[in-house]
Amino acid sequence: KLCGYLNKLGIKGPIKTWKSRWFFYDENKCRLLYYRTAQDINPLGSIDLSSASFDCKMENGEGVFEIRTPSRAFTLKAISKQAMMYWLQQLQMRRWEFCNTQSRFPSNGILSCSFTFVSYFVFTFVDVVDNEDFLPLVKTPTEAVGLKAASLPAPQTSTALQNISLKHPWTEIQNTVYNICGSKQLWGSNGNVFSFDEFQEHPENVDEEQEAEEGTLEDGRMGPRLNWIRKARWMNSGFPGSEELSKEKNSVDKVSVLQQQILTLTEEVKSQKELVKLLHKALEAAQQEKRASSMYLTAAEDKDRLELVRHKVRQIADLTSRLEALEQEKKELEQILTLRDSHIQELKEHVQLLMEKNHAKQEVIMTLTEQMARELSDPLQESNTITVETLYKQQEEIEHLKDDIDAYKTQNQFLNSEIHQVTRLWTSVAENEKALLMKCACLQARNCQMESKYLTVLRKLQEAVPDLPNSHAELVKDLIQEALQWDVKKEAEEALSFELNTALCPSSEYDEYGFMTVPDYEIEDWKLLAKIQALEIKSNKLRSQEIVEKPLRDRWNSIGELNPSAELKSLIRSGIPAEHRQRVWRWMVSRHCSPVPGHYQRLLEQSRSTEHPACRQIELDLPRTLTNNKHFSSPTSQLIPKLRRVLLAFSWHNPAIGYCQGLNRLAAVALLVLEDEESAFWCLVYIVENLMPADYYSETLITSQVDQRVFKDFLSEKLPRLMAHFEQYRIDVSLITFNWFLVAFVDSLVSDILLRVWDAFLYEGTKVIFRYALAIFKYNEEEILRIQDGVEIYQYLRFFTRMITDGRKLMNIAFNDLNPFPMKLLRNRRSMHREELEAELCELEQIKAAYVKERAEQGP
C-alpha cells in the first residue's frame, strides 16, 4: 500500500498554510485520498491521478512537489528529498499501471488470467527498468511511508486548530466520533486500529460521494457505519501486522532474484503453451485423417471413394491457397516490422544523443566548479586578496551551488522520466481514439445502410399506393414526406461532437467542390431516389475511409515530383485526393499543352473590343451550367463571370470551333478544380485540341457520331446479352450516351465518381470514356434486363447513372473486368466507321443536290 503523511498547501484568500494530511492511494480508481490522520475513516478529498502530471521545482524548497490535474494544481511537501522522489516515482508507476489496465481487455479462464497476470507483472517490470534510464529506483523510506508511518503519531502543528479542515466540519466530527468510539470498541491486541474482526462479515461495496476541500474536487463521504466497515476491511487486507513488517525488510533484498525468476517462468510458460498448441493441432489433423480413412474404407462403391478423393484434393488446393495468402501476409508484416524497428532505432539514437549532450554539459559544470574550488582553496594565491572570513563564505556558497547542481540534476532526471511516460500515455490514448473513430465510422456506415433500406422500402410502398387502402396510403405518404424533410446533418451533430463528426465524414448539403449531395428534383419519386443514393454514397465513404482512402492518401503524400509511370497511372485510376487534385491536373495539362505567357490576356482584350458571333449562345448557356452546383446555380456567383471569360477566350483562340454546346460544362469543371481561370482555359484547350479527336466539336459533330458507332460495336462484344435486349425493344443507346462522350459524363455521374473519371481521362485520354461507359451498363446490366418494356427502359436510362453509388466497384469493372481494351483497336474502329459515315453523308448530299435540282427544273 502506498500511504504516508504529507504536508498539503492550503490557500484561503491571501493566507497560505501547510496542513498535515494522511495520503492513501486507491488503486481501483487511481485516486490519492487524503485524511487528517491515519485513523480517520472519511476522506477530506481526493486527487485524480489518471489524467494528472507531476512536477518538482527546486525553487519551491526541499521536498516540495506538485500534482497538476485538469481542474487544479496541488502542492505537497514530503519530510525529505528522498521521500519526495519516492512518492513521485511511485505515483508515476501507479498511474502507468492504471492506464494500461484500463486499456486491456478482460481475459476468460484460469489459464488466461494467470498468463495475463504474469505478462502484466513482467510488462510493469520492463517499464520500471526502462524508467531507470532516466531516474534510478529510489529506496523506500520506511520512516515516512507505508506501515511504519501509519503506526507513528501524526505530525504536530504549532496550533491545534491549524490542522483542522474548517470547510469540512461534518467530516471532522464524524472522524472524531469514530476515533473516540471506534478505538474503545475495536482496539485490537496489537495496540492499533487496524484489526476490525467484527466487520469482516459485511462484504458489500460502498459507493463514495464526492466532496471538496480548499477548492479540490469532492471525493466522497459515506455513512459512519458503512465507512467503518469499508475502512476495517481495507486495513485488515493492507496492514498484516508486526510479523509481516520484518518480512518486508528482507523482501527488498530479494527483488532482483524474484524478478529474474519471473522472467524465466514467463518464458517457460510461453514455450509450454506453444507446445500444447502444436500438440492440439497434430491431434486434430490425426483425427481428421482417421475420419477420412474410415469414410474411404466404409464406402460401398468406387464412385463414392472417388468423390472422397476429389473432396480431399479440393481441401488440399484450398489449404495451399490459404498458405500462400498467409505467406504473403507474413512478408508484408515483416516489412512493416522492419520499418517500425528502424524508426524505433532512430528515436533511441536521438534520445541517446540528447542524454550524452546533457551528460557533457554536467561534466563541464562539475569541472568548472572543481577548478573554482581549487583556486579558492589555495591559501598562497588568496592570502593577499581576501580574508579568511570571505574565503569561508565563498566555500559555503560553493557547497550550496554543488547541492543545487545535484538537486537540478535529480529534477532533470525526474522531468525526463515524466516526459517519457506522459508521451507513452499520450500515444496509447491516441491509438485508442483512432480505434474509437474507426468503430464510430463503421456504426455510422451501418446506420446509413439501415436508413437507405428504410427509404427503399418506402419507395416500394409508394409504387404500391394505388393498391393500398386509403388509411395505409395516407400513412405511406406521411412517412415519405417526413423522410424527405429529415436533416441528416442535424441528427449527426446531435449524436457526435463537431470535431468527431468532422474527423469521420462530415454530412453537408454540398460537397467540397460545391455539388449538392442530395439533388433537389421536382418529382417526389426522384427526390426519394436521390435521398437513398446520398445515404449509400456516405455509407461507402465511411466504410472505405480507413481501409482504402487512408492508405491511398498516404501513397499520394509520399510522391514528390510527378513523372509518368505505371505506379502513377494506377494511383490516378484509383482517384486523386482532393488536396492533390489541383497540382496533378496542372501537371497533366502542362505536359501536352504548354501555356503561352500573355496569350490569355490578349484573347480577353480581343473579346472586350470585338463581340464574337458565339457570344449570344454563350450567354444563353451560362445559366444552364451545373445547376446542381452552388458556384453556378446563381447568376451572381463569382464563377459565372470567370466561365464567361474562359469561353469567350476559347472562341477567339480556336475560330474553327468557336463555341459548341457542352464546352461550358467542361470549362466549369476545370474552374471548380483549378480555381484559376487561365489554368481552366488551358485545360479546356488541352481537352478539345489534344485529348479529343479532330472535329469532335465541329458543326457536324462527325467524330462524335463515329464514337457512338464504335461504342455500339464494343457494347455488342463486351455485353452481348444487354445489346440483344436493346435490339429486341429497339432501344438506340446513342440517345443516352451521346452526351456522355461530348461532355465526359458531366451532369450524368455524381461528383465524387465524376472527378475520378476525369482524373483518368486527363491522363489516358478518350479510351477512359469508353471504359466507363461500358462499365456503367455492366454495373446495371441485371436491372436493365429485368425491364420488359421499351418505354420503361428509356425512362430507366434517363437517371440510372445517378443511382451508381459505389465508385470503387465501377472503377474495377472499367479497368479490370473489361480488359483487354487496346488503343489500336479503338483507332481502327474509328477509322472504319468514319469512312462509312463520310460515305453516307456524301450520299445524302448527292440526294439533296439532286432533289434541289429537280425542284428547280420543275419550277414554281
C-alpha positions in Angstrom: 0.0 0.0 0.0 1.2 3.5 -0.9 0.4 5.7 2.0 2.0 8.2 4.3 1.9 11.7 5.8 2.5 14.7 3.6 2.0 18.4 4.1 -0.6 20.0 1.8 -0.6 23.7 1.0 -4.0 25.2 1.8 -4.9 28.6 0.4 -7.6 30.8 1.8 -7.5 34.2 0.2 -4.1 35.7 0.9 -3.4 33.2 3.7 -1.3 30.2 2.8 -0.7 27.4 5.4 0.7 23.9 5.4 -1.5 21.3 6.8 -0.5 17.7 7.6 -2.6 15.1 5.8 -2.6 11.3 5.7 -2.5 10.3 2.0 -3.6 6.9 0.7 -3.6 5.6 -2.9 -6.8 3.9 -4.1 -5.6 1.6 -6.8 -9.2 0.8 -8.0 -9.9 4.4 -9.0 -6.3 5.8 -9.4 -7.1 8.4 -6.8 -5.0 9.8 -4.0 -7.3 10.1 -0.9 -6.2 12.3 1.9 -7.4 12.3 5.6 -6.4 14.4 8.6 -4.9 11.4 10.4 -4.3 7.7 9.6 -7.2 6.7 11.9 -9.9 8.8 10.1 -12.5 6.9 8.1 -13.9 9.7 5.9 -11.6 11.3 3.4 -11.4 15.1 3.2 -10.8 15.0 -0.5 -9.1 13.2 -3.4 -6.8 13.8 -6.3 -7.5 12.1 -9.6 -4.1 10.8 -10.9 -5.3 9.2 -14.1 -5.0 12.4 -16.1 -2.6 14.2 -13.8 1.1 15.2 -14.3 3.8 15.6 -11.7 6.5 18.3 -11.3 9.1 19.2 -8.8 10.8 22.7 -8.8 13.8 23.1 -6.6 13.0 26.8 -6.2 10.0 25.9 -4.0 12.1 24.3 -1.4 13.3 20.8 -0.3 10.6 18.1 -0.6 8.0 20.2 -2.3 6.4 18.9 -5.5 3.2 19.5 -7.5 0.4 17.3 -8.8 -1.4 19.1 -11.7 -4.9 17.8 -12.7 -7.1 19.4 -15.4 -9.1 21.3 -12.7 -6.4 22.3 -10.1 -2.8 22.1 -9.1 -2.0 20.5 -5.6 1.2 21.5 -3.8 2.5 18.8 -1.4 5.6 18.6 0.8 7.5 15.5 2.0 9.7 15.3 5.0 12.9 14.8 2.9 14.1 14.9 -0.7 14.3 11.1 -0.7 10.7 10.8 0.4 9.6 13.3 -2.3 11.4 11.3 -5.1 9.9 8.1 -3.7 6.4 9.5 -3.8 6.9 10.9 -7.3 8.3 7.7 -8.7 5.6 5.5 -7.1 2.8 7.8 -8.3 4.3 7.6 -11.9 4.3 3.8 -11.7 0.7 3.6 -10.3 -0.6 6.0 -13.0 1.1 3.9 -15.7 -0.3 0.6 -14.3 -3.8 2.0 -14.1 -3.8 3.5 -17.6 -2.6 0.2 -19.1 -5.1 -1.8 -17.1 -7.9 0.4 -18.4 -7.0 -0.2 -22.0 -6.6 -4.0 -21.5 -9.4 -6.4 -22.5 -10.6 -8.8 -19.8 -9.4 -12.5 -20.1 -11.5 -15.6 -19.6 -10.4 -18.8 -17.9 -8.0 -19.6 -15.2 -5.0 -20.2 -17.5 -5.8 -16.9 -19.3 -6.0 -15.0 -16.1 -2.7 -16.4 -14.8 -0.9 -15.7 -18.0 -2.3 -12.2 -18.1 -1.1 -11.6 -14.5 2.4 -12.9 -15.4 2.5 -10.8 -18.6 1.3 -7.7 -16.8 3.9 -8.1 -14.0 6.7 -8.6 -16.5 5.5 -5.6 -18.5 5.4 -3.5 -15.4 8.9 -4.6 -14.5 10.2 -3.9 -18.0 8.6 -0.4 -17.8 10.4 0.2 -14.5 13.7 -0.9 -16.0 13.0 1.4 -18.9 12.4 4.3 -16.5 15.7 3.6 -14.7 17.5 5.0 -17.8 16.2 8.4 -16.6 15.7 8.0 -12.9 17.1 5.2 -10.7 14.7 3.4 -8.4 14.5 5.2 -5.0 14.8 3.1 -1.9 11.7 3.0 0.2 11.9 5.5 3.2 10.1 3.3 5.7 10.0 6.0 8.3 8.0 8.3 6.1 5.7 6.0 4.1 4.0 2.6 4.5 3.1 0.6 7.6 5.7 2.1 9.9 4.5 5.6 9.1 0.9 4.5 9.9 1.8 3.3 13.3 3.5 6.6 14.2 1.6 9.6 15.6 0.5 12.3 13.2 2.9 15.3 12.9 2.0 18.1 15.2 1.5 21.7 14.1 2.1 24.8 16.1 -1.6 25.2 17.0 -4.3 22.5 17.3 -6.8 24.3 15.1 -4.3 24.8 12.3 -4.5 21.2 11.0 -8.3 21.0 11.1 -10.3 21.4 7.9 -12.8 24.2 8.6 -14.5 23.5 5.2 -15.5 20.0 6.3 -16.9 20.3 9.9 -19.2 17.4 9.5 -16.4 15.1 8.3 -14.2 16.2 11.1 -17.0 15.5 13.6 -17.6 12.0 12.1 -13.8 11.2 12.2 -13.6 12.4 15.8 -16.5 10.4 17.0 -15.1 7.4 15.2 -11.7 7.8 16.8 -13.3 8.0 20.3 -15.9 5.3 20.0 -14.2 3.0 17.5 -11.0 2.9 19.4 -12.8 1.8 22.6 -14.8 -1.0 20.9 -12.4 -2.2 18.3 -8.9 -1.8 19.7 -7.0 -5.0 19.0 -4.3 -6.8 20.8 -1.6 -5.2 18.6 -2.5 -1.8 20.0 -3.8 -0.1 16.8 -7.0 0.4 14.9 -6.1 -1.9 12.1 -8.0 -5.1 13.4 -11.8 -4.9 12.9 -12.7 -8.6 13.1 -16.3 -8.0 13.8 -16.8 -6.2 10.5 -15.4 -8.9 8.3 -18.8 -10.4 7.8 -20.0 -7.4 5.8 -18.5 -7.7 2.3 -20.8 -5.3 0.4 -19.2 -2.5 -1.6 -20.0 1.1 -0.7 -20.1 4.0 -3.2 -18.3 7.2 -2.3 -19.8 10.7 -2.7 -17.5 13.4 -3.9 -16.7 16.4 -1.7 -14.0 19.2 -2.0 -11.6 20.7 0.4 -9.9 24.1 -0.3 -11.2 24.2 -3.8 -10.5 20.5 -4.6 -12.9 18.1 -6.3 -15.1 16.2 -3.8 -14.1 12.6 -3.4 -16.8 11.1 -1.2 -18.5 10.9 2.2 -20.1 7.7 3.4 -22.3 7.0 6.4 -20.3 6.4 9.5 -21.3 2.8 9.9 -20.6 1.8 6.3 -17.4 3.7 6.2 -16.1 1.9 9.3 -16.9 -1.4 7.6 -15.0 -0.4 4.5 -12.1 1.0 6.4 -11.9 -2.1 8.6 -11.9 -4.4 5.5 -9.1 -2.3 3.8 -6.9 -2.1 6.9 -7.2 -5.9 7.6 -6.1 -6.5 4.0 -3.5 -3.8 3.8 -1.7 -3.9 7.2 -0.8 -7.5 8.0 0.9 -6.9 11.4 4.3 -6.8 13.1 5.3 -10.2 11.8 4.9 -9.0 8.2 7.0 -5.9 8.9 10.1 -8.0 9.4 9.4 -9.9 6.3 9.1 -6.8 4.2 12.6 -5.6 5.3 14.1 -8.8 4.0 12.0 -8.8 0.8 13.8 -5.7 -0.5 17.0 -7.7 -0.8 15.3 -10.5 -2.9 13.7 -8.2 -5.5 16.3 -8.8 -8.2 16.2 -12.6 -7.7 12.4 -12.7 -7.9 12.4 -10.6 -11.0 14.8 -12.9 -12.7 12.6 -15.9 -11.7 9.6 -14.2 -13.1 11.2 -13.6 -16.5 12.4 -17.3 -16.6 9.0 -18.6 -15.6 7.3 -16.4 -18.2 9.5 -17.7 -21.0 8.8 -21.3 -19.8 5.0 -20.7 -19.8 5.2 -19.3 -23.3 7.1 -22.3 -24.6 4.8 -24.7 -22.9 1.7 -23.0 -24.4 3.3 -23.2 -27.9 4.0 -26.9 -27.4 0.4 -27.5 -26.3 -0.9 -25.7 -29.3 1.3 -27.8 -31.6 0.1 -31.0 -30.0 -3.5 -29.9 -30.3 -3.1 -29.2 -34.0 -1.3 -32.5 -34.6 -4.1 -34.3 -32.7 -6.8 -32.6 -34.8 -5.0 -33.4 -38.0 -4.7 -37.1 -37.0 -8.4 -37.3 -36.1 -9.4 -35.8 -39.4 -7.1 -38.2 -41.2 -8.6 -41.1 -39.3 -12.2 -40.0 -40.1 -11.3 -39.6 -43.8 -9.8 -43.1 -43.9 -12.8 -44.6 -42.2 -15.1 -43.0 -44.7 -13.0 -44.2 -47.5 -12.9 -47.8 -46.2 -16.7 -47.9 -45.5 -17.6 -46.5 -48.9 -19.7 -49.1 -50.8 -18.9 -48.2 -54.4 -15.9 -46.9 -56.3 -17.9 -43.8 -57.2 -18.2 -42.8 -53.5 -14.5 -43.4 -52.9 -13.6 -41.3 -56.0 -15.8 -38.5 -54.6 -14.0 -38.7 -51.3 -10.6 -38.5 -53.0 -11.8 -35.5 -55.0 -13.0 -33.8 -51.9 -9.6 -34.4 -50.4 -7.9 -32.9 -53.4 -10.1 -29.8 -53.2 -9.2 -29.5 -49.5 -5.5 -29.7 -50.4 -5.9 -27.0 -53.0 -7.8 -24.8 -50.6 -5.1 -25.2 -47.9 -2.4 -24.4 -50.5 -4.1 -21.2 -51.5 -4.6 -20.2 -47.8 -0.9 -21.0 -47.1 0.2 -18.7 -50.0 -2.1 -15.9 -48.7 -0.6 -16.3 -45.2 2.9 -16.3 -46.6 2.2 -13.0 -48.4 0.7 -11.5 -45.3 3.7 -12.6 -43.3 6.0 -10.9 -45.8 4.0 -7.7 -45.6 4.1 -7.8 -41.7 7.8 -8.4 -41.8 8.3 -5.3 -43.9 6.1 -3.2 -41.6 8.0 -4.6 -38.6 11.4 -3.7 -40.2 10.2 -0.1 -40.9 9.0 0.3 -37.3 12.2 -1.2 -35.9 14.2 1.3 -37.9 12.1 4.1 -36.7 12.4 3.0 -33.0 16.2 2.7 -33.5 16.3 6.3 -34.8 14.4 7.5 -31.8 16.7 5.7 -29.4 19.7 7.2 -31.1 18.2 10.6 -30.8 17.4 10.1 -27.1 20.9 8.8 -26.5 22.4 11.8 -28.3 20.4 14.1 -26.0 21.5 12.3 -22.9 25.1 12.4 -24.0 24.8 16.2 -24.6 23.3 16.6 -21.1 26.0 14.5 -19.6 28.7 16.5 -21.3 27.2 19.7 -20.0 27.0 18.4 -16.5 30.7 17.3 -16.7 31.7 20.8 -17.9 29.8 22.3 -14.9 31.5 20.0 -12.5 34.9 20.7 -14.0 34.5 24.4 -13.7 33.1 24.1 -10.2 36.1 21.9 -9.1 38.5 24.4 -10.8 36.9 27.3 -8.9 37.1 25.3 -5.7 40.8 24.6 -6.2 41.5 28.2 -6.9 39.6 29.4 -3.9 41.1 26.8 -1.6 44.7 27.7 -2.4 45.8 29.9 0.6 49.0 31.1 -1.3 47.0 32.7 -4.1 44.2 34.2 -2.0 46.1 35.3 1.1 46.8 38.7 -0.5 43.3 39.4 -1.9 40.7 38.0 0.5 40.4 37.4 4.2 39.8 34.1 5.9 36.2 35.1 6.6 35.5 35.9 2.9 37.1 32.6 1.8 34.9 30.7 4.3 31.7 32.3 2.9 32.7 31.6 -0.7 33.4 27.9 0.2 29.9 27.8 1.7 28.4 29.3 -1.4 30.3 26.7 -3.5 28.9 23.9 -1.4 25.4 25.3 -1.8 26.0 25.5 -5.5 27.1 21.9 -5.6 23.9 21.0 -3.7 21.9 23.0 -6.2 23.6 21.2 -9.1 22.8 17.8 -7.6 19.2 18.9 -7.0 18.8 20.2 -10.5 20.3 17.0 -11.9 17.8 15.0 -9.9 15.0 17.3 -11.1 16.1 16.9 -14.7 16.2 13.1 -14.4 12.7 13.1 -13.0 11.3 15.5 -15.6 12.8 13.4 -18.4 11.1 10.3 -16.8 7.8 12.2 -16.6 8.0 13.4 -20.2 8.9 9.9 -21.4 5.9 8.3 -19.5 3.4 11.0 -20.5 4.4 10.7 -24.1 3.8 6.9 -24.0 0.4 7.5 -22.3 -0.5 10.1 -25.0 0.5 7.6 -27.7 -1.7 4.9 -26.1 -4.6 7.4 -25.8 -4.2 8.4 -29.5 -4.3 4.8 -30.6 -7.5 4.2 -28.6 -9.0 7.4 -30.0 -8.2 6.2 -33.6 -9.9 2.8 -32.8 -13.0 4.5 -31.5 -13.1 6.8 -34.6 -13.0 3.7 -36.8 -15.7 2.0 -34.7 -17.8 5.1 -34.9 -17.3 5.3 -38.7 -18.5 1.7 -39.0 -21.5 2.4 -36.9 -22.4 5.4 -39.0 -22.0 3.4 -42.2 -24.3 0.7 -40.8 -26.8 3.4 -39.8 -26.7 4.9 -43.3 -27.3 1.4 -44.8 -30.3 1.0 -42.5 -31.7 4.4 -43.4 -31.2 3.6 -47.1 -33.0 0.3 -46.8 -35.8 2.1 -44.9 -36.2 4.6 -47.7 -36.1 1.8 -50.3 -39.0 0.1 -48.6 -40.9 3.4 -48.5 -40.3 3.7 -52.3 -41.6 0.2 -52.9 -44.7 1.1 -50.8 -45.0 4.3 -52.8 -45.2 2.4 -56.0 -47.9 0.2 -54.4 -50.0 3.1 -53.1 -52.9 2.7 -55.6 -53.5 -0.8 -54.4 -53.4 0.1 -50.7 -56.4 1.2 -48.5 -56.8 4.9 -48.0 -55.6 4.9 -44.4 -52.4 2.9 -45.4 -51.8 5.1 -48.4 -52.0 8.3 -46.3 -49.6 6.8 -43.7 -47.1 5.9 -46.5 -47.3 9.5 -47.9 -46.7 10.9 -44.4 -43.7 8.7 -43.9 -42.2 9.7 -47.3 -42.7 13.4 -46.6 -41.1 13.0 -43.2 -38.1 11.2 -44.7 -37.6 13.8 -47.3 -37.6 16.6 -44.7 -35.3 14.8 -42.3 -32.0 16.6 -41.9 -29.1 14.2 -41.7 -26.6 16.8 -40.7 -28.6 17.9 -37.7 -29.0 14.4 -36.4 -25.4 13.6 -36.9 -24.3 16.7 -34.9 -26.6 15.8 -32.1 -25.1 12.3 -31.9 -21.4 13.4 -32.2 -19.4 16.4 -31.3 -18.3 18.8 -34.1 -14.7 17.6 -34.1 -15.6 13.9 -34.2 -18.2 14.5 -36.9 -15.6 16.4 -39.0 -12.9 13.7 -38.4 -15.2 10.9 -39.7 -17.2 12.1 -42.7 -19.0 15.4 -42.3 -22.5 15.4 -43.5 -23.3 18.5 -45.5 -25.7 19.9 -48.1 -22.8 20.4 -50.5 -19.5 18.6 -51.1 -16.1 20.2 -51.1 -16.5 21.3 -54.8 -20.0 22.8 -54.3 -22.1 20.0 -55.7 -25.3 19.2 -53.9 -25.1 15.9 -52.0 -28.9 15.4 -52.4 -30.1 16.9 -55.7 -33.3 18.9 -55.5 -35.6 17.2 -58.0 -39.1 18.4 -58.7 -40.6 14.9 -58.9 -41.1 13.4 -55.5 -40.1 9.9 -56.6 -36.8 11.2 -57.8 -36.3 13.1 -54.5 -36.6 9.8 -52.7 -34.2 8.1 -55.0 -31.7 11.0 -54.5 -32.0 10.6 -50.7 -31.3 6.8 -51.0 -28.3 7.5 -53.2 -26.8 10.1 -50.9 -27.1 7.6 -47.9 -25.5 4.9 -50.0 -22.6 7.2 -51.0 -22.0 8.3 -47.4 -22.0 4.6 -46.3 -19.4 3.6 -48.9 -17.2 6.6 -47.9 -17.3 5.7 -44.3 -16.6 2.0 -44.9 -13.7 2.7 -47.2 -12.2 5.7 -45.3 -9.7 3.7 -43.2 -9.3 0.6 -45.4 -8.9 2.3 -48.8 -8.8 6.0 -48.7 -6.2 6.5 -45.9 -3.6 4.2 -47.5 -4.2 5.8 -50.9 -3.8 9.3 -49.4 -0.5 8.1 -47.7 0.8 6.9 -51.0 0.0 10.3 -52.6 1.6 12.1 -49.7 4.8 10.2 -50.3 5.0 11.2 -54.0 7.2 14.2 -54.6 8.0 15.2 -58.2 5.5 13.8 -60.7 6.8 11.6 -63.5 4.9 9.2 -65.8 5.0 5.6 -64.6 2.9 2.6 -64.1 2.5 3.3 -60.4 1.3 6.8 -61.1 -1.2 5.5 -63.6 -2.6 3.1 -61.1 -2.8 5.8 -58.4 -4.6 8.2 -60.8 -7.1 5.5 -61.8 -7.9 4.9 -58.1 -8.7 8.6 -57.7 -6.7 11.6 -56.8 -7.3 13.0 -53.2 -8.8 16.5 -53.2 -5.7 18.1 -51.7 -3.5 16.8 -54.5 -6.0 17.0 -57.5 -5.3 20.6 -58.4 -1.5 20.1 -58.5 -1.8 16.8 -60.6 -4.3 18.3 -63.1 -1.9 21.3 -63.7 0.9 18.9 -64.3 -1.1 16.7 -66.8 -2.2 19.8 -68.7 1.3 21.3 -68.9 2.8 18.0 -70.2 0.9 18.3 -73.5 -0.2 21.9 -73.7 2.4 24.4 -72.7 0.8 27.7 -71.7 1.9 30.8 -73.7 2.6 33.7 -71.4 0.2 36.6 -72.1 -1.8 34.8 -74.7 -4.9 34.5 -72.5 -4.8 38.2 -71.6 -4.6 39.1 -75.3 -7.6 37.0 -76.0 -9.6 38.7 -73.2 -8.7 42.1 -74.7 -9.9 41.0 -78.1 -13.2 39.7 -76.7 -13.7 43.1 -74.9 -13.0 45.1 -78.0 -14.9 42.9 -80.5 -18.1 40.9 -80.0 -17.8 37.3 -81.0 -20.7 35.7 -83.0 -21.0 33.0 -80.4 -21.4 35.5 -77.5 -25.2 35.2 -77.5 -25.2 31.4 -77.4 -22.6 31.6 -74.5 -24.9 33.9 -72.5 -27.8 31.5 -73.1 -25.8 28.5 -71.8 -24.3 30.2 -68.7 -27.5 29.8 -66.5 -27.8 26.2 -67.6 -24.3 25.2 -66.5 -24.0 22.8 -63.5 -27.3 23.8 -61.9 -26.7 21.4 -59.0 -23.5 23.3 -58.0 -23.8 26.3 -55.7 -21.0 28.1 -57.5 -23.0 28.2 -60.8 -26.6 28.0 -59.6 -27.0 31.7 -59.1 -26.5 34.4 -61.7 -24.5 36.5 -59.1 -22.0 33.6 -58.5 -18.3 34.6 -58.7 -17.5 31.8 -61.1 -20.1 32.8 -63.7 -18.0 35.8 -65.0 -14.9 33.7 -64.9 -16.7 31.0 -67.0 -17.9 33.6 -69.5 -14.3 35.0 -70.0 -12.9 31.4 -70.4 -15.5 30.5 -73.1 -15.0 33.8 -75.0 -11.2 33.5 -74.9 -11.5 30.0 -76.3 -13.9 31.0 -79.1 -11.2 33.6 -80.2 -8.4 31.1 -79.7 -10.0 28.4 -81.9 -12.1 30.1 -84.6 -12.7 26.7 -86.3 -14.8 25.6 -83.4 -15.7 28.9 -81.8 -18.2 27.7 -79.3 -20.1 24.4 -79.1 -22.8 23.4 -76.5 -21.0 21.3 -73.9 -17.8 23.3 -73.7 -19.4 25.3 -70.9 -19.6 22.2 -68.7 -16.0 21.2 -69.5 -14.8 24.6 -68.6 -16.9 24.7 -65.4 -15.4 21.5 -64.0 -11.9 22.8 -64.8 -12.7 26.1 -62.9 -14.0 24.2 -59.9 -10.8 22.1 -59.5 -8.1 24.5 -60.8 -9.8 27.7 -59.5 -7.6 30.0 -61.6 -9.4 30.9 -64.9 -6.3 31.0 -67.0 -5.5 27.4 -65.9 -9.1 26.4 -66.7 -8.7 27.9 -70.2 -5.6 25.9 -70.9 -7.3 22.8 -69.5 -10.2 23.3 -72.0 -7.7 23.8 -74.8 -5.9 20.6 -73.7 -9.2 18.6 -73.8 -10.5 19.9 -77.1 -7.3 20.0 -79.1 -5.2 17.2 -77.5 -7.4 14.6 -75.9 -10.5 14.6 -78.2 -10.1 13.7 -81.9 -10.4 16.4 -84.5 -13.9 17.6 -85.5 -15.3 16.3 -82.2 -16.9 19.8 -81.5 -17.3 20.9 -85.1 -20.6 21.9 -86.6 -21.3 18.4 -88.0 -20.0 16.7 -84.8 -18.9 13.9 -87.2 -16.3 12.4 -84.9 -18.8 12.3 -82.0 -21.2 10.4 -84.2 -18.3 8.0 -85.2 -17.6 7.3 -81.5 -21.3 6.3 -81.0 -21.0 3.7 -83.7 -17.7 2.4 -82.2 -19.3 2.3 -78.8 -22.2 0.1 -80.1 -19.6 -2.3 -81.5 -17.9 -2.6 -78.1 -21.2 -2.9 -76.4 -22.1 -5.9 -78.6 -18.7 -7.6 -77.9 -18.4 -6.9 -74.2 -22.1 -7.1 -73.2 -23.9 -9.2 -75.9 -27.0 -10.1 -73.7 -27.6 -6.4 -73.0 -27.2 -5.4 -76.6 -29.6 -8.1 -77.8 -32.1 -6.8 -75.2 -31.8 -3.3 -76.6 -32.3 -4.5 -80.1 -35.3 -6.6 -79.1 -37.1 -3.4 -77.8 -35.5 -1.1 -80.5 -33.5 1.0 -78.0 -31.0 3.4 -79.5 -28.4 3.8 -76.8 -26.7 6.7 -78.6 -29.7 8.9 -77.5 -28.4 8.4 -73.9 -24.6 8.1 -74.4 -24.0 10.9 -77.0 -24.0 13.5 -74.2 -21.7 11.2 -72.0 -19.0 11.4 -74.7 -19.5 15.1 -75.6 -19.0 16.4 -72.0 -17.2 13.5 -70.4 -20.1 12.4 -68.1 -20.6 15.9 -66.6 -24.2 16.1 -65.2 -24.5 12.3 -65.5 -22.5 10.9 -62.6 -22.3 12.0 -59.0 -19.5 14.4 -58.3 -17.2 12.0 -56.5 -17.3 9.4 -59.3 -17.2 12.1 -62.0 -13.9 13.6 -60.7 -12.3 10.2 -60.5 -13.3 9.6 -64.2 -11.8 12.9 -65.1 -8.6 12.1 -63.2 -8.0 9.1 -65.5 -9.5 10.9 -68.6 -6.9 13.7 -68.4 -4.1 11.2 -68.0 -5.0 8.5 -70.5 -7.4 10.1 -73.0 -10.8 9.2 -74.6 -10.3 5.5 -74.1 -11.3 6.1 -70.4 -14.7 7.4 -71.6 -15.3 4.1 -73.5 -14.2 2.1 -70.5 -16.5 3.9 -68.1 -19.5 4.0 -70.5 -19.3 0.2 -70.8 -18.8 -0.2 -67.1 -21.9 1.8 -66.3 -24.0 -0.5 -68.4 -22.2 -3.5 -66.9 -22.9 -2.1 -63.4 -26.7 -2.0 -64.1 -27.0 -4.9 -66.6 -29.2 -7.1 -64.5 -31.6 -4.3 -63.6 -32.0 -3.4 -67.3 -32.5 -7.0 -68.4 -35.4 -7.3 -65.9 -37.3 -4.5 -67.6 -39.5 -5.9 -70.4 -40.9 -2.6 -71.9 -39.2 -0.2 -74.3 -40.7 2.9 -72.7 -39.8 1.8 -69.2 -36.2 1.1 -70.4 -35.9 4.6 -71.8 -37.2 6.1 -68.5 -34.7 4.0 -66.5 -31.8 5.0 -68.7 -32.6 8.7 -68.1 -31.5 8.6 -64.5 -29.8 5.2 -63.9 -26.3 6.8 -63.9 -27.3 8.8 -60.8 -28.0 5.6 -58.9 -24.4 4.4 -59.1 -23.0 4.9 -55.6 -20.0 2.6 -55.4 -17.2 4.3 -57.3 -14.7 1.6 -56.4 -16.8 -1.2 -57.9 -17.4 0.9 -61.1 -13.6 1.5 -61.3 -12.8 -2.2 -61.0 -15.3 -3.0 -63.8 -13.9 -0.3 -66.1 -10.2 -1.2 -65.6 -10.3 -4.9 -64.8 -13.4 -6.7 -66.0 -13.4 -5.1 -69.5 -9.8 -6.0 -70.3 -8.3 -6.3 -72.9 -9.1 -2.9 -74.4 -6.2 -1.9 -76.8 -6.0 1.6 -78.1 -5.0 0.2 -81.6 -8.4 -1.5 -81.9 -10.1 1.8 -81.0 -8.2 3.7 -83.7 -9.0 1.1 -86.3 -12.7 1.1 -85.4 -12.8 4.9 -85.6 -11.2 4.9 -89.0 -13.5 2.3 -90.4 -16.7 3.9 -89.1 -15.5 7.4 -90.2 -15.2 6.2 -93.8 -18.6 4.7 -93.6 -20.2 7.8 -92.1 -18.5 10.1 -94.6 -19.7 7.9 -97.5 -23.3 8.1 -96.1 -23.0 11.9 -95.7 -21.7 12.2 -99.2 -24.6 10.1 -100.5 -27.1 12.3 -98.6 -25.5 15.4 -100.0 -25.9 13.9 -103.6 -29.5 13.0 -102.9 -30.1 16.5 -101.5 -28.5 18.2 -104.5 -30.5 16.0 -107.0 -33.7 16.9 -105.1 -32.9 20.6 -105.2 -32.1 20.4 -108.9 -35.3 18.5 -109.7 -37.4 21.1 -107.8 -35.6 23.9 -109.7 -36.3 22.3 -113.1 -40.0 21.8 -112.2 -40.3 25.5 -111.5 -42.7 27.2 -109.2 
